[in-house]
Amino acid sequence: ASPATPKRARAAVRMSSHRAAGGQPAVTRRKPRRLNPAFASAHGINDSKNKGDKTRPGGPGRRPPPSRDTDGRKKKVDVAIRTARSSGKMNLSDCALSRLPDEIFSLRTNVTIDLSLSIDNPGFAYGEDEVTLLDISDNSLAGGIDERVSNLTSLQILRARRCDVAEVPWRSVVLKLDNLLTLDLAGNSLSVAMLELLPVTMREVDLSNNSLTRITGDDEPPVVLPSLIRLDLANNRLNKLPMRMEVPSLRHLIFAGNEIGEEFPDALIRECGKSLTTLDGQRNKLHRVPSLVGCKRLRVVDFGDNALIDVPQIGEDVIELNLVNNKLKSIGGLFAEMEQSPDFRSKLGELRLRGNKVESLDPAIVRCLTSVAFLDASMNNLKDLPSVLGYLPCLRRMPLEGNAIRSIRASLLTNTPALMKFLRGRDSAPPGDDYLAGPDPAGSAGGALTKVEVGQAKSLVNSALAGTFTLDLSGKELSNMPGALMAELTADCANGGGTVGG
């Protein structure tokens, strides 16, 4: 009906729409109402319509349908098994398993092989003895790792991260996996490991985030892993490392977050000194670290949050050194090679000394830091800074808060570029071509500025700012602007002190 149709006509149209084909009004059938089962039970009402209702999922007489999660897990396991038969790699991670399925140990059972010449069809199936990768991470295998895993004789990678595993059958399983290259058991509840039972083919071992108190047998047998590249023991309860470890290829040694309080074993450093690139021992109780000068490939060293009294000796190729929150009073002895070579220069790019008791930064050590970009010396006992810091060509940031430096204006200590300019005005550049250029020698006698000259410069600038904003240098017999005065002017302008005219 159009908007212009009279009301009675529109009502007739609506009435006709409710009539059946025979001209009789259509009968609307409503769905029968059922009582709420809880209401009927509470009031003693027998609702026979609800009994044995075969149409209702979960009604009496029928098992509830399987949940989508169960179906999804089963499908994921089936896909993993099919993939293993076609590729030799089995990924059962995050399948909500409480035990390993029997099918993974009999992959050739009930297999139909397509003998067509399709490119996508390999025409064969891998058996359990040909599987090279097994990942069972993120399951709940509190019962432990199935000993039938030892039947996977070609296994190269075994991952069982975060599986609630408290024990590993080292002798009955791990010892028999002669081709194993990677063992990842991170994030479990292991208290004991037996590295001496690992095959000599091992390249990576991750035992981090467990509760390990020892990593060898009771009699501490030697650990012989000539191909091992990475060993991660972080966040356990170890109080020492094995004294006898033959790991000549080890590159990454990580034992952060343990309770190692004894001296780090020298023998281990000597054993892997030619290959070691990363040494992470932060958050332990170490008092001393052996010399690392012989580790020619070492790049990253982290001994933060320990109890070190002396800095570890490092080689010239180390690029990151973290020594925060120790008990260091000096950085002397950091570079042993400096004594043999006057022209020694370190490649250190980051040096973190925060939270120690360092009273001074040794100028001889600082002179070697021509590659350092970040130097954190905050929260120490520094009283002054060496002038050579101002000449380091790569230095970009130097936190200094939490010290008692009285000889330098506080505003300069939070502005690294301005601070470096100020320090360059204190003294001439060290010999060599590796440093920033110093102030013009004509600005001071012989290019060196005494404390009197620095004090005079501060006085002149302060007087100009407090008075007529005129810097009076008349009668000074100057042929050029003094370096100390330029440093004060630069620092004041950088901190919003205004403009001084003369």
Backbone torsions as a table, in degrees:
resi	resn	phi	psi	omega
1	ALA	NA	137.3	-179.8
2	SER	-80.5	164.3	179.6
3	PRO	-59.2	-22.5	-178.6
4	ALA	-85.2	-6.1	-179.2
5	THR	-66.6	135.9	179.6
6	PRO	-63.4	160.2	-177.0
7	LYS	-59.4	-43.6	-178.7
8	ARG	-62.9	-37.6	178.5
9	ALA	-65.6	-41.9	179.5
10	ARG	-64.5	-37.4	177.3
11	ALA	-64.2	-38.9	178.2
12	ALA	-64.2	-38.9	177.3
13	VAL	-61.4	-42.7	-179.9
14	ARG	-65.5	-40.0	178.6
15	MET	-63.0	-41.8	-178.8
16	SER	-66.1	-29.3	-180.0
17	SER	-70.6	-16.5	-180.0
18	HIS	-99.2	7.3	178.8
19	ARG	-99.6	146.2	-180.0
20	ALA	-77.8	-177.0	-178.1
21	ALA	-65.9	-29.4	-179.2
22	GLY	-84.5	7.8	178.8
23	GLY	87.1	-0.1	179.8
24	GLN	-94.1	148.4	179.1
25	PRO	-60.6	138.5	177.8
26	ALA	-71.4	141.6	-179.1
27	VAL	-98.7	124.7	178.5
28	THR	-90.4	122.1	-179.6
29	ARG	-98.7	123.6	178.9
30	ARG	-93.8	149.2	176.3
31	LYS	-68.5	134.8	179.7
32	PRO	-61.8	137.9	179.5
33	ARG	-83.9	142.0	177.6
34	ARG	-117.1	145.6	177.2
35	LEU	-71.8	145.8	172.1
36	ASN	-61.9	126.0	-177.0
37	PRO	-54.9	-39.2	-178.9
38	ALA	-67.3	-40.2	178.5
39	PHE	-65.4	-44.7	-179.5
40	ALA	-62.7	-40.1	-179.7
41	SER	-67.5	-39.0	-178.1
42	ALA	-67.6	-28.9	-176.9
43	HIS	-106.2	10.4	176.4
44	GLY	66.8	28.6	-179.2
45	ILE	-94.4	130.6	179.3
46	ASN	-95.6	101.4	-180.0
47	ASP	-94.0	96.2	-174.9
48	SER	-67.6	-22.1	-179.0
49	LYS	-68.5	-21.9	-179.1
50	ASN	-87.6	-12.2	-175.3
51	LYS	-78.9	134.3	174.8
52	GLY	57.9	31.1	-179.2
53	ASP	-71.2	106.0	-175.9
54	LYS	-80.0	-10.0	-178.0
55	THR	-88.6	-16.0	-177.1
56	ARG	-92.6	123.7	174.4
57	PRO	-59.1	124.9	178.2
58	GLY	85.1	6.2	177.6
59	GLY	-70.6	169.1	179.7
60	PRO	-57.2	137.2	-180.0
61	GLY	93.2	-5.0	179.2
62	ARG	-130.9	143.0	174.5
63	ARG	-76.9	141.6	177.5
64	PRO	-61.9	145.2	-179.6
65	PRO	-63.8	150.4	178.0
66	PRO	-63.1	144.9	-178.6
67	SER	-70.2	157.7	178.2
68	ARG	-61.7	-34.5	-179.9
69	ASP	-62.3	-43.0	179.8
70	THR	-63.4	-44.2	178.1
71	ASP	-62.2	-41.3	-179.8
72	GLY	-64.8	-40.7	179.2
73	ARG	-64.7	-43.1	-180.0
74	LYS	-63.2	-40.5	178.1
75	LYS	-63.8	-40.0	-179.9
76	LYS	-65.2	-39.8	177.7
77	VAL	-65.1	-42.6	179.0
78	ASP	-61.4	-41.8	178.5
79	VAL	-64.0	-41.6	179.5
80	ALA	-62.0	-39.6	-179.8
81	ILE	-69.0	-42.7	177.3
82	ARG	-62.6	-40.6	178.4
83	THR	-64.5	-40.0	178.4
84	ALA	-63.2	-38.1	179.0
85	ARG	-67.1	-27.5	-177.9
86	SER	-97.7	-21.8	-175.2
87	SER	-125.3	-17.0	-176.1
88	GLY	81.2	8.7	-179.9
89	LYS	-121.5	124.3	-175.1
90	MET	-117.6	118.0	-179.9
91	ASN	-113.9	103.8	178.4
92	LEU	-111.3	24.2	-178.2
93	SER	-70.1	143.3	175.7
94	ASP	54.9	49.2	177.0
95	CYS	-110.5	11.2	-180.0
96	ALA	55.8	40.8	-179.7
97	LEU	-86.8	141.4	171.2
98	SER	-104.6	-15.2	174.0
99	ARG	-153.7	157.5	-179.4
100	LEU	-76.5	136.6	-179.8
101	PRO	-65.4	145.5	-179.3
102	ASP	-63.1	-29.0	-174.5
103	GLU	-61.7	-28.0	-176.0
104	ILE	-73.0	-13.3	179.2
105	PHE	-100.7	6.8	176.1
106	SER	-147.5	64.1	-173.3
107	LEU	-68.0	-21.5	-177.9
108	ARG	-88.5	-3.3	179.8
109	THR	-77.2	135.1	177.8
110	ASN	56.1	43.4	179.2
111	VAL	-105.4	128.9	174.4
112	THR	-105.0	121.1	-176.5
113	ILE	-99.8	127.4	177.0
114	ASP	-84.9	119.1	-177.5
115	LEU	-94.1	15.0	177.9
116	SER	-69.2	168.3	-178.3
117	LEU	-95.0	22.2	179.6
118	SER	-62.4	140.4	-179.5
119	ILE	-65.7	-34.4	-177.4
120	ASP	-77.0	-9.8	-177.8
121	ASN	-104.9	115.6	-178.0
122	PRO	-70.3	-20.0	179.6
123	GLY	79.6	10.3	176.9
124	PHE	-155.1	171.8	179.2
125	ALA	-132.4	137.0	175.9
126	TYR	-70.2	141.8	173.3
127	GLY	-96.1	171.5	-178.9
128	GLU	-62.3	-27.6	179.3
129	ASP	-79.8	-0.1	179.2
130	GLU	-115.1	0.4	178.4
131	VAL	-68.5	132.0	-178.5
132	THR	-106.1	-18.2	-179.3
133	LEU	-135.5	132.3	174.7
134	LEU	-133.4	116.6	178.5
135	ASP	-118.1	111.4	179.8
136	ILE	-119.0	28.2	-177.6
137	SER	-65.8	157.9	173.7
138	ASP	58.0	41.7	169.0
139	ASN	-119.8	177.1	179.4
140	SER	-112.5	82.1	-176.9
141	LEU	-104.4	56.4	-177.7
142	ALA	-60.5	-23.4	178.2
143	GLY	-73.8	-7.1	178.6
144	GLY	102.2	177.6	179.4
145	ILE	-82.1	128.9	-178.4
146	ASP	-57.7	131.1	-178.5
147	GLU	-68.8	-15.7	176.9
148	ARG	-69.3	-9.7	174.7
149	VAL	-59.5	-24.8	177.8
150	SER	-64.0	-17.7	176.9
151	ASN	-75.4	-13.6	177.4
152	LEU	-83.8	71.4	-168.1
153	THR	-68.8	-17.2	179.0
154	SER	-96.3	6.6	-174.4
155	LEU	-61.0	130.2	177.8
156	GLN	-112.3	-29.6	-178.1
157	ILE	-128.8	122.9	177.1
158	LEU	-125.4	115.6	179.0
159	ARG	-119.2	127.5	177.3
160	ALA	-142.0	60.1	-178.7
161	ARG	-79.7	139.9	173.9
162	ARG	50.9	57.4	-178.6
163	CYS	-116.6	9.9	-178.9
164	ASP	61.0	28.0	-178.5
165	VAL	-82.6	127.9	179.1
166	ALA	-101.8	-23.9	-179.9
167	GLU	-139.7	148.2	177.5
168	VAL	-121.8	131.5	177.0
169	PRO	-73.8	78.5	-174.8
170	TRP	-60.6	-46.1	-175.7
171	ARG	-76.7	-42.1	-174.6
172	SER	-83.6	-15.8	-178.9
173	VAL	-122.4	-64.9	-172.2
174	VAL	-61.1	-40.1	-178.5
175	LEU	-61.3	-26.9	-175.7
176	LYS	-91.2	-5.9	179.9
177	LEU	-90.6	81.8	-171.8
178	ASP	-70.2	-18.0	-176.9
179	ASN	-103.5	9.1	-174.9
180	LEU	-66.0	131.3	178.3
181	LEU	-111.5	-36.1	-176.1
182	THR	-129.8	128.7	175.5
183	LEU	-126.0	116.8	-177.2
184	ASP	-122.1	106.4	179.7
185	LEU	-122.5	30.6	-176.5
186	ALA	-68.6	148.8	172.8
187	GLY	75.4	31.1	177.2
188	ASN	-113.1	-155.7	-178.5
189	SER	-124.1	33.7	-177.3
190	LEU	-69.6	139.5	175.9
191	SER	-109.7	-21.6	-178.2
192	VAL	-136.6	138.5	171.7
193	ALA	-129.3	156.3	-179.4
194	MET	-128.6	82.6	-178.2
195	LEU	-64.4	-24.8	-178.6
196	GLU	-67.9	-15.6	-179.7
197	LEU	-93.2	-3.0	178.7
198	LEU	-71.6	147.2	178.1
199	PRO	-67.6	154.3	-177.3
200	VAL	-68.5	-9.8	179.2
201	THR	-79.5	-9.3	-173.6
202	MET	-56.1	136.8	177.3
203	ARG	-119.0	-32.4	-179.9
204	GLU	-137.7	133.6	176.8
205	VAL	-133.5	123.6	178.7
206	ASP	-122.1	109.0	178.3
207	LEU	-119.7	24.8	-176.3
208	SER	-70.4	157.8	175.6
209	ASN	57.3	48.1	171.6
210	ASN	-119.7	-155.0	176.2
211	SER	-128.2	39.0	-174.0
212	LEU	-66.6	133.6	172.6
213	THR	-108.5	-18.6	173.3
214	ARG	-155.5	155.3	-176.3
215	ILE	-122.0	11.6	172.8
216	THR	-137.2	175.2	178.6
217	GLY	-66.4	176.9	-176.5
218	ASP	-61.5	-35.6	-177.4
219	ASP	-87.9	8.5	177.9
220	GLU	50.8	60.2	177.1
221	PRO	-67.9	158.7	179.3
222	PRO	-66.6	145.3	176.7
223	VAL	-101.5	115.3	-176.7
224	VAL	-114.2	101.2	-179.9
225	LEU	-134.2	79.9	-173.2
226	PRO	-66.0	-19.6	-177.7
227	SER	-104.3	1.7	-176.0
228	LEU	-65.8	129.0	-179.1
229	ILE	-107.9	-38.5	-174.9
230	ARG	-133.1	129.9	177.0
231	LEU	-131.0	114.5	-177.5
232	ASP	-114.3	112.1	179.8
233	LEU	-118.2	21.7	-172.8
234	ALA	-65.4	147.1	172.4
235	ASN	59.2	60.4	173.7
236	ASN	-130.0	-156.1	-179.3
237	ARG	-125.2	31.5	-178.9
238	LEU	-71.3	137.8	174.2
239	ASN	-109.3	-0.8	174.5
240	LYS	-163.8	162.5	175.3
241	LEU	-107.1	153.4	-179.8
242	PRO	-57.7	138.8	179.9
243	MET	-78.1	-26.4	-177.1
244	ARG	-117.1	98.8	177.5
245	MET	-134.1	119.1	177.2
246	GLU	-99.3	92.2	-176.4
247	VAL	-132.5	67.9	-173.5
248	PRO	-68.3	-15.4	-178.3
249	SER	-103.3	4.1	-174.5
250	LEU	-64.0	127.3	179.5
251	ARG	-109.0	-37.5	-175.2
252	HIS	-124.0	113.0	178.0
253	LEU	-115.5	115.5	-175.2
254	ILE	-125.0	117.1	177.2
255	PHE	-136.6	31.8	-179.9
256	ALA	-65.0	151.2	174.1
257	GLY	72.1	39.7	175.5
258	ASN	-120.2	-160.9	-178.2
259	GLU	-125.1	34.1	-177.1
260	ILE	-73.8	113.4	-177.0
261	GLY	-112.3	-17.3	178.3
262	GLU	-77.3	169.4	178.0
263	GLU	-64.1	140.4	177.7
264	PHE	-61.3	131.7	-174.1
265	PRO	-62.6	120.6	178.4
266	ASP	-60.7	-37.3	-176.6
267	ALA	-60.6	-36.4	179.8
268	LEU	-66.7	-39.9	177.9
269	ILE	-65.2	-41.8	178.9
270	ARG	-65.0	-35.6	-176.2
271	GLU	-68.0	-41.1	-176.2
272	CYS	-111.0	16.0	-175.3
273	GLY	-60.8	-29.5	-177.1
274	LYS	-81.8	-11.7	-175.7
275	SER	-121.9	-19.9	-172.0
276	LEU	-64.0	128.8	177.3
277	THR	-118.0	-28.2	-179.4
278	THR	-129.7	128.2	178.9
279	LEU	-130.9	106.8	-175.7
280	ASP	-117.3	105.3	179.4
281	GLY	-125.6	28.7	-178.7
282	GLN	-67.6	159.4	177.5
283	ARG	57.8	52.7	171.4
284	ASN	-127.4	-156.1	-179.1
285	LYS	-128.5	32.4	-176.3
286	LEU	-68.9	137.4	175.4
287	HIS	-102.3	-23.9	-176.5
288	ARG	-151.7	147.6	177.3
289	VAL	-126.4	134.8	179.3
290	PRO	-66.1	166.0	-179.4
291	SER	-60.8	136.3	179.1
292	LEU	-109.4	14.3	-177.1
293	VAL	-62.6	-34.7	-177.9
294	GLY	-73.9	-10.0	179.8
295	CYS	-84.9	85.4	-172.0
296	LYS	-69.4	-22.0	-179.3
297	ARG	-100.4	3.0	-176.9
298	LEU	-67.9	129.8	-178.1
299	ARG	-119.6	-37.9	-175.4
300	VAL	-123.6	125.1	178.9
301	VAL	-128.0	126.3	-178.2
302	ASP	-133.3	107.1	175.1
303	PHE	-124.9	35.3	176.7
304	GLY	-67.8	154.4	177.1
305	ASP	57.5	52.7	172.8
306	ASN	-124.3	-152.9	179.0
307	ALA	-129.9	36.5	-176.7
308	LEU	-66.4	136.1	176.0
309	ILE	-99.1	-33.3	179.0
310	ASP	-119.2	148.1	177.8
311	VAL	-71.5	146.1	175.4
312	PRO	-74.4	143.9	176.9
313	GLN	-79.7	128.3	-178.1
314	ILE	-123.6	161.8	178.1
315	GLY	-86.1	177.4	-174.3
316	GLU	-73.3	-17.6	-173.7
317	ASP	-92.7	-2.9	176.5
318	VAL	-67.0	132.2	-177.2
319	ILE	-110.1	-18.3	177.3
320	GLU	-136.1	129.8	178.9
321	LEU	-136.0	119.0	-179.8
322	ASN	-114.2	117.5	179.7
323	LEU	-129.4	29.8	-176.9
324	VAL	-66.4	149.7	172.8
325	ASN	55.4	55.4	171.5
326	ASN	-121.1	-155.5	-178.8
327	LYS	-123.5	33.9	-176.8
328	LEU	-73.8	138.7	175.2
329	LYS	-110.3	-14.0	-177.7
330	SER	-154.5	159.5	173.8
331	ILE	-107.9	13.2	177.3
332	GLY	-62.8	139.1	-180.0
333	GLY	89.1	5.6	-179.1
334	LEU	-63.3	-38.4	-179.2
335	PHE	-116.5	101.3	179.5
336	ALA	-71.1	-29.0	-178.3
337	GLU	-70.4	-15.7	-178.9
338	MET	-62.4	-31.6	-177.8
339	GLU	-71.2	-30.8	179.7
340	GLN	-85.0	-25.2	-176.8
341	SER	-130.2	110.2	179.0
342	PRO	-61.9	-26.0	-178.2
343	ASP	-93.4	18.2	-178.3
344	PHE	-62.3	133.5	175.9
345	ARG	-132.3	131.7	-179.4
346	SER	-88.7	151.6	175.2
347	LYS	-95.0	12.2	-177.9
348	LEU	-61.2	123.7	179.7
349	GLY	-102.1	-27.0	178.7
350	GLU	-133.5	127.4	177.0
351	LEU	-130.1	116.6	-176.4
352	ARG	-113.2	115.2	-178.3
353	LEU	-120.7	14.5	-175.6
354	ARG	-59.2	141.7	172.7
355	GLY	73.0	35.3	174.7
356	ASN	-114.4	-158.2	179.0
357	LYS	-125.4	31.1	-176.4
358	VAL	-65.1	126.2	-177.4
359	GLU	-96.2	-23.4	178.4
360	SER	-157.8	150.5	174.9
361	LEU	-95.9	110.7	-176.1
362	ASP	-57.0	117.7	-179.2
363	PRO	-57.7	-34.8	179.9
364	ALA	-64.8	-35.9	177.3
365	ILE	-73.5	-44.7	-178.9
366	VAL	-60.6	-35.1	-179.3
367	ARG	-60.3	-24.6	-178.7
368	CYS	-85.9	-7.9	-173.2
369	LEU	-90.7	53.2	-176.4
370	THR	-75.2	-8.3	178.6
371	SER	-109.7	-2.1	-174.8
372	VAL	-71.1	131.5	177.0
373	ALA	-108.8	-26.1	-178.8
374	PHE	-132.5	119.4	-179.9
375	LEU	-128.5	106.7	-178.1
376	ASP	-99.7	106.6	178.8
377	ALA	-116.9	24.5	-178.0
378	SER	-73.0	160.7	176.8
379	MET	56.1	50.6	175.3
380	ASN	-128.2	-161.5	-178.7
381	ASN	-116.4	34.9	-177.9
382	LEU	-68.9	137.6	176.6
383	LYS	-106.3	-25.3	-178.8
384	ASP	-156.3	172.7	-179.9
385	LEU	-124.7	141.8	177.6
386	PRO	-72.0	144.9	-177.9
387	SER	-63.8	-26.8	-176.7
388	VAL	-63.9	-19.8	176.2
389	LEU	-58.6	-33.9	-178.9
390	GLY	-69.2	-14.2	-176.9
391	TYR	-103.2	0.9	-179.8
392	LEU	-70.5	120.6	-168.6
393	PRO	-72.5	-24.0	-174.8
394	CYS	-104.8	-5.3	-175.2
395	LEU	-67.1	124.4	-178.9
396	ARG	-119.0	-28.7	-177.3
397	ARG	-145.3	135.0	-177.6
398	MET	-145.1	86.2	176.7
399	PRO	-63.1	133.4	-176.8
400	LEU	-133.5	9.7	-178.0
401	GLU	-64.7	152.7	178.4
402	GLY	84.0	15.7	174.7
403	ASN	-110.3	175.8	-179.0
404	ALA	-117.3	51.8	-178.7
405	ILE	-82.6	110.9	-177.3
406	ARG	-101.0	-18.0	-172.9
407	SER	-84.4	-3.7	-178.4
408	ILE	-128.9	137.9	-179.5
409	ARG	-56.2	137.6	-175.4
410	ALA	-60.3	-35.8	-179.2
411	SER	-64.9	-28.0	178.6
412	LEU	-72.7	-30.8	-174.7
413	LEU	-68.3	-16.8	178.5
414	THR	-104.3	5.9	-179.3
415	ASN	-128.7	93.4	-172.3
416	THR	-59.2	-47.5	179.7
417	PRO	-59.4	-43.3	179.5
418	ALA	-67.5	-37.4	178.0
419	LEU	-62.9	-41.7	-179.5
420	MET	-64.8	-38.4	177.1
421	LYS	-64.1	-40.0	178.6
422	PHE	-63.9	-43.2	-179.2
423	LEU	-66.6	-34.5	177.7
424	ARG	-66.0	-27.2	178.1
425	GLY	-75.2	-10.6	-179.4
426	ARG	-81.4	-33.0	-173.2
427	ASP	-153.3	165.5	179.8
428	SER	-77.0	163.6	-179.1
429	ALA	-69.1	146.9	175.5
430	PRO	-66.7	157.8	-178.9
431	PRO	-65.2	143.8	178.8
432	GLY	123.3	163.9	-177.5
433	ASP	-98.4	9.5	-174.7
434	ASP	-93.4	6.3	-172.2
435	TYR	-120.7	164.7	175.5
436	LEU	-68.0	156.5	178.9
437	ALA	-72.8	145.5	179.9
438	GLY	-89.9	-178.3	177.5
439	PRO	-67.8	161.9	-179.2
440	ASP	-61.0	127.2	-179.7
441	PRO	-58.4	-24.3	180.0
442	ALA	-68.6	-15.4	-178.6
443	GLY	-75.3	-13.5	179.7
444	SER	-156.1	164.5	-176.2
445	ALA	-66.8	115.7	176.2
446	GLY	67.0	13.2	179.2
447	GLY	80.9	-4.4	-179.0
448	ALA	-105.0	137.1	-179.6
449	LEU	-109.0	129.6	178.2
450	THR	-86.3	169.2	178.1
451	LYS	-64.2	-28.1	178.1
452	VAL	-66.3	-42.5	179.7
453	GLU	-64.2	-40.2	178.6
454	VAL	-64.0	-42.5	178.3
455	GLY	-64.7	-40.8	178.1
456	GLN	-63.2	-39.4	179.6
457	ALA	-63.0	-45.0	178.4
458	LYS	-60.0	-42.0	-178.2
459	SER	-64.4	-43.1	-179.8
460	LEU	-62.9	-44.8	-178.0
461	VAL	-67.6	-43.8	-179.9
462	ASN	-62.8	-39.5	179.2
463	SER	-65.2	-40.1	-179.9
464	ALA	-65.0	-40.4	-178.3
465	LEU	-72.6	-30.0	-177.3
466	ALA	-87.8	-14.7	-175.7
467	GLY	-112.8	-112.8	-172.6
468	THR	-89.8	6.5	-175.6
469	PHE	57.0	34.2	177.5
470	THR	-123.7	126.0	179.4
471	LEU	-92.8	110.3	-174.5
472	ASP	-96.6	111.5	177.9
473	LEU	-116.0	19.5	-178.3
474	SER	-69.3	144.4	177.9
475	GLY	75.2	12.1	-179.6
476	LYS	-90.2	-9.5	-179.8
477	GLU	54.5	47.0	-179.4
478	LEU	-95.7	140.1	172.9
479	SER	-100.2	-10.8	178.5
480	ASN	-158.2	166.1	-180.0
481	MET	-71.8	127.4	179.5
482	PRO	-61.6	143.4	-178.1
483	GLY	-61.9	-40.6	-179.1
484	ALA	-64.5	-37.3	179.7
485	LEU	-67.9	-40.4	177.8
486	MET	-63.8	-38.5	179.3
487	ALA	-64.1	-40.9	178.8
488	GLU	-66.0	-43.1	179.0
489	LEU	-63.3	-43.1	179.9
490	THR	-63.2	-43.3	-178.8
491	ALA	-65.5	-40.1	-178.3
492	ASP	-68.1	-41.0	179.4
493	CYS	-68.5	-36.9	180.0
494	ALA	-65.8	-25.5	-179.1
495	ASN	-102.6	19.0	174.4
496	GLY	75.0	29.9	-176.6
497	GLY	-80.5	-7.8	179.3
498	GLY	109.8	-169.9	-177.1
499	THR	-119.0	133.4	179.3
500	VAL	-107.0	126.6	179.5
501	GLY	-112.1	157.7	178.0
502	GLY	-153.0	NA	NA
